[in-house]
Amino acid sequence: MTKPAEIDPSVRVAVVMGCHNGGPAVADTVRSIQGQTLSSWELVIVDDGSDDATATLLDELAEDDSRIRVIRQEQAGLTNALIAGCRATNAEYIARQDVGDRSLPERLETQARFLDDHRDVVVVGSGIQWIGPRGEMLGNWVRNQNAEEITSELAENGTGFVHPSVMFRREAYERAGGYRTQFRFAQDHDLWYRMAEIGKLDSCQEILFEYRIDIAGISPENRNRQHRLGEIARKCYFARKKSQSEQALLDEAQQVSWDAIPANKDSRRRAIGQAAYFVGSQLYAKRDRRCKQYLAMALRKGAMPVRAMIKYGLATLLRFPVGPSREAEDILATTDDVSSAASR
């Protein structure tokens, strides 16, 4: 374990973001950081081998704002991008951010102040606003628990945070060993388990982050990997608590992360249908007629057929007031081609 680097007093928070072929969403995400009420930040964007116009866009953003730094690497995945980004800063606090999501204006200031006031907390999350594929407001998620409950719930059943919504102490991150390359996915859970051995985990009650549901980006193969890697991370945690070696588990994580998994068209169809059902159900609860498009898509994909049919019928019968948009029709038409779905 390396000695933590000295804190750079000129930068309060470093926002670290990995980016591969981010497209137009990059600019909107960056604007959400530039609009923060906290001014003492830097945005470290690691371009993970983009081969589209993203590289040029990132250069333009960095040229216009000296607080933005771009690091380039050959495509190596999110975990390696985060390792590079965290290594590049000496800020006291590190906040995560993903392309396509948005930090609300007071996010950095609120989370930094929370860590200032709670010295025993090493990671803090926030309330989340779920956003649909075309900007639909789907609902909020807030953890109404204290630090002890959140920390123990991680150990008991693996409940963590929405990864790009967190802020953590850089010193604790480095003491814990940082992100580990064996975890191509679930790298956050692996890190939270190790940081929980140093301090507490907690969450702000305010809604500070917008998390976008990406139906077109559903990858059941990688979702299954993430689930398995999360289980391995938890086993590593208990092995450490018993002073046992975790090397065999890390070897297993490496294999799960990188061994090829054949694409399965049926499982991809079901995964997209389940995501569409989630979006449709959230809109149904808000009496938004746009739910019908997503529920119809869930039916076509064979997801929750009885529930989706009932909600679709009721939405038609009750004539929910908000109608479908042309953009929503376009995105649903695109995701009907399951072969076009790619990993987020």
C-alpha positions in Angstrom: 0.0 0.0 0.0 1.5 3.3 -1.1 1.5 6.4 1.2 -1.3 8.8 0.4 -0.2 11.8 -1.6 -0.3 15.3 0.0 -3.6 17.1 -0.4 -3.7 19.9 -3.1 -5.3 22.8 -1.3 -6.2 24.5 -4.5 -8.7 21.8 -5.6 -11.5 20.9 -3.2 -13.1 18.1 -5.3 -11.8 16.1 -8.3 -14.6 14.7 -10.4 -13.4 11.5 -12.2 -15.2 10.3 -15.3 -14.3 7.5 -17.8 -15.5 8.0 -21.4 -15.6 5.8 -24.4 -17.4 7.1 -27.5 -19.6 9.4 -25.3 -21.1 11.3 -28.2 -23.2 14.4 -27.7 -24.1 13.4 -24.1 -20.6 14.3 -23.0 -21.1 18.1 -23.3 -24.4 18.0 -21.3 -22.7 16.0 -18.5 -19.8 18.4 -18.4 -22.1 21.4 -18.3 -23.7 19.9 -15.2 -20.3 20.0 -13.5 -19.6 23.5 -14.7 -22.9 24.6 -13.2 -21.9 23.5 -9.7 -22.3 26.0 -6.8 -18.9 24.8 -5.6 -16.2 26.4 -7.7 -13.1 24.7 -6.4 -13.2 21.5 -8.5 -11.4 19.8 -11.4 -12.9 17.4 -13.9 -10.6 14.6 -14.9 -11.9 12.8 -18.0 -10.2 9.6 -19.0 -10.8 9.0 -22.7 -10.8 5.2 -22.9 -9.8 4.7 -26.5 -12.7 6.6 -28.2 -12.6 6.2 -31.9 -15.4 8.7 -32.8 -15.7 12.5 -32.5 -15.5 12.3 -28.7 -11.7 12.9 -28.5 -12.1 16.2 -30.5 -15.0 17.3 -28.3 -13.0 16.6 -25.1 -10.1 18.6 -26.4 -12.5 21.5 -27.1 -14.0 21.3 -23.6 -10.6 21.3 -22.0 -9.4 24.2 -24.1 -12.4 26.3 -23.0 -12.1 25.5 -19.3 -8.8 25.1 -17.5 -10.5 23.0 -14.7 -11.0 20.2 -17.2 -8.2 17.7 -17.8 -8.2 15.0 -20.4 -6.2 11.8 -20.0 -6.0 9.3 -22.9 -5.4 5.6 -22.8 -5.9 2.6 -25.1 -9.3 1.1 -24.6 -9.0 -0.8 -21.3 -12.5 -0.5 -19.7 -14.0 1.7 -16.9 -12.0 0.2 -14.0 -8.7 1.1 -15.6 -10.0 4.5 -16.6 -11.0 5.2 -13.0 -7.7 4.1 -11.6 -5.9 6.5 -14.0 -8.2 9.3 -13.2 -8.0 8.9 -9.4 -4.2 8.6 -9.6 -4.0 11.9 -11.5 -5.5 14.1 -8.7 -4.4 15.2 -5.3 -7.7 16.7 -4.3 -9.1 16.0 -0.9 -12.3 14.5 -2.2 -13.1 12.5 -5.3 -16.6 12.5 -6.9 -17.6 10.0 -9.6 -19.5 10.9 -12.7 -20.6 9.0 -15.8 -21.4 10.2 -19.3 -25.1 10.7 -19.8 -25.9 11.3 -16.2 -26.0 14.8 -14.6 -25.0 16.2 -11.3 -27.5 18.7 -9.9 -26.0 22.2 -9.1 -25.5 21.7 -5.4 -24.2 18.2 -5.5 -20.5 18.8 -5.0 -20.9 21.5 -2.4 -23.4 19.4 -0.4 -21.4 16.2 -0.4 -18.1 17.9 0.4 -19.8 19.7 3.3 -21.2 16.4 4.5 -17.7 14.8 4.6 -16.4 17.9 6.3 -19.0 17.5 9.1 -18.7 13.7 9.4 -15.1 12.8 9.8 -15.9 9.2 10.4 -17.6 8.8 7.0 -15.3 7.8 4.0 -18.0 7.5 1.3 -21.2 9.5 0.8 -23.9 8.9 -1.7 -27.0 11.0 -2.4 -30.6 10.9 -3.4 -31.2 10.0 -7.1 -33.7 11.2 -9.7 -34.3 8.4 -12.2 -34.5 9.7 -15.8 -36.0 7.8 -18.8 -34.3 7.2 -22.2 -35.8 10.5 -23.5 -35.6 12.6 -20.4 -38.8 11.4 -18.7 -38.9 12.0 -15.0 -39.4 8.6 -13.5 -39.1 9.1 -9.8 -36.7 9.5 -6.9 -34.7 7.1 -4.7 -33.4 8.2 -1.3 -31.8 6.0 1.4 -33.5 6.9 4.6 -30.9 5.2 6.8 -28.1 6.3 9.0 -24.4 5.5 8.5 -24.5 2.4 10.7 -27.4 0.9 8.8 -26.0 1.7 5.4 -22.6 0.2 6.3 -24.1 -2.9 7.8 -26.5 -3.4 4.9 -23.5 -3.5 2.5 -22.0 -6.4 4.5 -25.4 -8.2 5.0 -26.9 -8.1 1.6 -24.5 -6.2 -0.7 -26.6 -3.0 -1.0 -24.3 -0.2 -2.1 -24.7 3.1 -4.0 -25.4 4.3 -7.5 -21.7 4.4 -8.4 -21.5 7.7 -10.2 -23.4 9.5 -7.5 -20.8 9.1 -4.7 -18.0 11.2 -3.3 -15.2 9.7 -1.2 -12.1 10.7 0.6 -9.0 10.3 -1.6 -6.9 9.4 1.4 -9.2 6.6 2.4 -9.4 5.4 -1.2 -5.7 5.1 -1.4 -5.4 3.4 2.0 -8.0 0.9 0.9 -5.9 0.1 -2.3 -8.2 1.9 -4.8 -10.1 0.2 -7.6 -8.8 -3.2 -8.5 -8.2 -4.3 -12.1 -9.6 -7.8 -11.4 -13.1 -6.3 -11.2 -14.1 -5.2 -14.7 -17.6 -4.7 -13.3 -18.8 -4.3 -9.6 -15.5 -2.4 -9.1 -17.5 0.0 -6.9 -18.8 -2.8 -4.6 -15.3 -4.2 -4.2 -14.0 -0.7 -3.2 -16.9 0.0 -0.8 -16.2 -3.2 1.1 -12.6 -2.3 1.6 -13.4 1.3 2.5 -16.0 0.1 5.0 -13.0 -1.4 6.9 -11.6 2.1 7.3 -14.7 4.2 8.0 -18.5 4.5 7.6 -20.6 4.8 4.5 -23.5 7.3 4.5 -25.8 9.2 2.1 -27.1 12.7 1.8 -30.9 12.8 1.9 -31.1 15.5 -0.8 -31.7 14.6 -4.5 -28.4 15.6 -6.0 -28.0 13.4 -9.1 -29.9 12.4 -12.3 -29.3 8.8 -13.4 -30.4 8.0 -16.9 -31.9 4.6 -17.8 -30.3 3.4 -21.0 -32.5 0.8 -22.6 -30.5 0.6 -25.8 -27.4 -0.1 -23.7 -28.6 -3.1 -21.9 -26.1 -6.0 -22.0 -27.4 -9.1 -20.1 -24.0 -10.8 -20.5 -22.3 -7.9 -18.7 -25.1 -7.6 -16.2 -24.6 -11.3 -15.2 -20.9 -10.6 -14.9 -21.6 -7.7 -12.6 -23.8 -9.8 -10.4 -21.2 -12.6 -10.1 -18.4 -10.1 -9.5 -20.4 -8.5 -6.8 -20.7 -11.8 -5.0 -17.0 -12.4 -5.3 -16.3 -8.9 -3.9 -18.5 -9.8 -0.9 -16.6 -13.1 -0.4 -13.3 -11.2 -0.5 -14.7 -9.0 2.3 -15.5 -11.9 4.5 -12.2 -13.6 3.7 -10.3 -10.5 4.9 -12.4 -10.4 8.1 -11.3 -13.9 8.8 -7.7 -13.0 8.0 -7.8 -15.5 5.1 -6.1 -15.1 1.7 -8.4 -13.6 -1.0 -6.0 -14.5 -3.9 -8.1 -17.4 -5.2 -11.1 -15.1 -5.2 -9.2 -12.4 -7.1 -8.1 -15.0 -9.7 -11.8 -16.0 -10.1 -12.8 -12.4 -10.5 -10.2 -11.9 -13.2 -11.6 -14.9 -15.1 -15.2 -13.8 -14.7 -14.2 -10.3 -15.9 -12.5 -11.2 -19.1 -13.5 -14.7 -20.2 -15.7 -14.6 -23.3 -19.4 -15.1 -22.8 -21.4 -16.0 -25.9 -24.1 -13.5 -26.8 -27.6 -14.8 -26.1 -30.3 -13.1 -28.2 -33.1 -14.4 -26.0 -31.5 -13.1 -22.8 -30.8 -9.8 -24.4 -34.4 -9.5 -25.5 -35.6 -10.2 -22.0 -33.2 -7.7 -20.4 -34.4 -5.0 -22.7 -38.0 -5.9 -22.0 -37.4 -5.7 -18.2 -35.8 -2.3 -18.5 -38.7 -1.1 -20.7 -41.1 -2.5 -18.1 -39.4 -0.6 -15.3 -39.6 2.7 -17.2 -43.2 2.0 -18.2 -44.2 1.2 -14.6 -42.6 4.4 -13.3 -44.4 6.5 -15.9 -47.7 4.5 -15.2 -47.4 5.5 -11.5 -47.1 9.1 -12.6 -50.2 8.8 -14.8 -48.1 9.6 -17.9 -49.5 8.1 -21.1 -46.0 7.6 -22.5 -45.9 4.5 -20.3 -47.9 2.7 -23.0 -45.0 2.7 -25.4 -42.6 1.1 -22.9 -45.2 -1.3 -21.6 -46.0 -2.4 -25.2 -42.3 -2.9 -25.7 -42.0 -5.0 -22.6 -44.9 -7.2 -23.9 -43.1 -7.6 -27.3 -40.0 -8.7 -25.4 -41.9 -11.1 -23.2 -41.2 -9.3 -19.9 -43.8 -9.3 -17.2 -46.6 -10.1 -19.7 -49.5 -10.1 -17.2 -48.5 -7.0 -15.3 -47.5 -5.2 -18.4 -50.8 -6.0 -20.1 -52.9 -4.9 -17.1 -51.0 -1.6 -16.8 -51.2 -1.0 -20.6 -54.9 -1.6 -20.6 -55.6 0.6 -17.6 -53.5 3.4 -19.1 -55.6 3.2 -22.3 -58.9 3.0 -20.3 -58.0 5.9 -18.0 -56.6 8.1 -20.8 -53.6 9.4 -19.0 -53.0 13.0 -20.0 -49.4 13.1 -21.2 -49.1 11.8 -24.7 -46.2 10.1 -26.5 -43.4 12.1 -28.1 -41.8 11.5 -31.5 -38.5 11.1 -29.8 -39.8 8.4 -27.5 -41.1 6.6 -30.6 -37.7 6.8 -32.2 -35.8 5.4 -29.3 -38.2 2.5 -28.9 -38.0 1.7 -32.6 -34.2 1.6 -32.2 -34.3 -0.8 -29.3 -36.7 -3.1 -31.1 -33.6 -4.2 -33.0 -32.1 -6.2 -30.2 -28.9 -6.8 -32.1 -28.1 -3.1 -31.9 -28.0 -3.0 -28.1 -24.6 -2.4 -26.7 -23.0 -2.4 -23.3 -23.1 0.9 -21.4 
